[in-house]
């Protein structure tokens, strides 16, 4: 499909009428082994919290409410942002993170240095009607223009014309990550969701594991994963290993790992749809307790009521209606461990999301990708 075609909102490959512009106004191979944060699926997993609103269990409600951590993105960034438009669609910046402390230190295999990192990032666009979504993964090693940011302790960091994308979070936390994405895309992030290393593992265990099929053997000592080709029900530790693995499949690139992560998300969404997670009060509470302990949100989602309402709006999105792509990049000729944004093709994606339309295939055709596609499917 060409960039000029006019797909129906949210349906890749279909055609329809052109919607108005609504928003105003921003080969690497086997890189060094920095740790990978787990994917954030909490937006879907936390849908279980919805049921609690009608239980009358006040103590449980307030206990869960106290679990949630939040960041006031609006106050931190002020008015210097893309226009917020209420057209029924939503854009969410989703990050996986770890603090290299506590249980995260053990999972990451690193030292307790008190630092925070975010290596998994996705822009999730929920189309109006909340039946379809597009997910754009942002490679951690992409060199981008990082804007001026204020750090966690009030330190002001100057902008950089060539910074690794994940340095935004390590420099200025959630607010700087959001600011960098908004500057890069020209799209207002309506919400922010973050989950940490150990929380992801616990969520998978509370869900009873996730069933996947691997078409090839996967063995990666760095992510502690050893799976033979075939169908498996992954527990939390194995799932974490799968979404972190890089050397176990394909060409060992970070882009290949993103493909594994995207496949796992679809398997997880399918799993949640079929295991009856909302039918067992005990399972529901365990899941809600883990999800609310794990998640960090923007201030507008910082209560069980608000998070439940938001998550409830995502329950109708099936994996077959999730279009998952990687931000268009090409390898940096000067540094094999970095990638550069293909700005012309990336702009096709940002325009599609601004217009609440499907991402055209031309936006990702011919761009750098990994070689792990098809290695993992839903079980």
ABEGO torsion letter per residue (X at the ends): XBAABBBBBGBBGBBBBBBBBABBXXXBBGBBBBBBBBBBAAAAAAAAAAAAAAAGBAAAAAAAAAABBBBBAAAAAEABBBBBBBAGBBBBBBBBBBAGBEAAAAAAGBBBAGBBBBABBBBBBBBBGGABBBBBBBBAABBBBBBBBBBAAGBBBBBBABBBAAAAAAAAEAAAAAAAAAAAAGBBBABBBBBBAAAAAAAAAAAGEBBBBBABBBBBAAAGBBBBBEBBBBBAAAAAAAAABAAABEAGBAAAAAAAAAAAAAAAAAAAAAAGAAABAAAAAAAAAAAAAABBBBAAAABAAAAAAAAAAAAABBAAABBBBBBBBBBBAABAABBBBBAAAAAAAAAAAAAGBBBBAAAABGBBBBAABGABBBX
